[in-house]
């Protein structure tokens, strides 16, 4: 009985120790729980912050992507990104599709590229192009063929250790530039040709003047037979026609101002008609004149005025068949207290095609092979330098009338 009574305190002690251990463990577990709770809360907060940052970054990326796409679409040059190995068009902007005559859709097939560009890309490998190479391509268009210059560059961001997956083609329209280059080259050629023509004209002019003088002396010889007189007349016509061409070349390429002097218009016109008569007789065309000018004067260079009449008569002779007529008339009109001298040269030739009327005063324009196309251009230039105007009226098949007006002094 005494042994049992002594054992009870020992059991209670063990139970108390166990309970104390349990309480301590529970405290530690509770502290761990709250520590874990704090860490989870902290991790959740960090995750939410990172999610917000990621969302902001994604939104910023989307805005940048949209902005870059808008910039790409607004570029004045075309841009195409190609995966050459896969024969795939990765990206293209509207200008590239317009320049290369590709469909206006975002998703394009490889064959949408012009065949010439696909060929230059080298069968899907790109060997024929080097970094920075530029090539010109003629792209057919509805109105006029377009010249497009294409620049090649590799997309280094897409390169692997074995090959470049993507290339970038930059396209720009160089049609106007190429046209300007051609026009500049043509202008240089024209300037060189003009200089050569001017030198030749100067060389021809002196002996031509001597021939004109000699034919004039021969024509005045009373001992000539009728056949000889006719031959001299033909010679005079040929010399004067050649003189007109030479003078046109010199006058067209001479930018100097006219030497205008008070000139009695009726005398100047009679001299011009007499000079042109041999040409009319050779062509079997009647050349007549009617002047109602009195003693009026205009500011004129007599030689240049003669050149205008001679050019217009030569032009009329080229389009008037044998048996036709050319009439030179002149009169004075008054309006608002000022007088104007009006000169008209009318022919009974075949007239001027309506399609040609807007171009007849353009240098080099001609409808035949017998004229260099400078006569009417020289006429317009001389008339304008005399402060006058020149125009033409014509009904196709009914002849033509050139109308000139000069202010009277």
GIJO-V537802 format. One record per run of one state. SS is the DSSP state (H for helix, E for strand, L for the rest). FROM is the first residue (numbers start at 1). TO is the last residue. If there is no record, write none. Layout:
BEGIN
SS;FROM;TO / SS;FROM;TO
END
This chain:
BEGIN
L;1;1 / H;2;74 / L;75;77 / E;78;83 / L;84;87 / E;88;92 / L;93;93 / H;94;99 / L;100;109 / H;110;112 / L;113;114 / H;115;120 / L;121;133 / E;134;139 / L;140;145 / E;146;154 / L;155;155 / H;156;158 / E;159;159 / L;160;163 / E;164;164 / L;165;165 / E;166;173 / L;174;174 / H;175;219 / L;220;225 / H;226;252 / L;253;260 / E;261;264 / H;265;282 / L;283;285 / E;286;292 / L;293;296 / E;297;300 / L;301;301 / H;302;319 / L;320;324 / E;325;335 / L;336;337 / E;338;347 / L;348;353 / H;354;357 / L;358;374 / H;375;385 / L;386;388 / E;389;394 / L;395;399 / E;400;408 / L;409;409
END
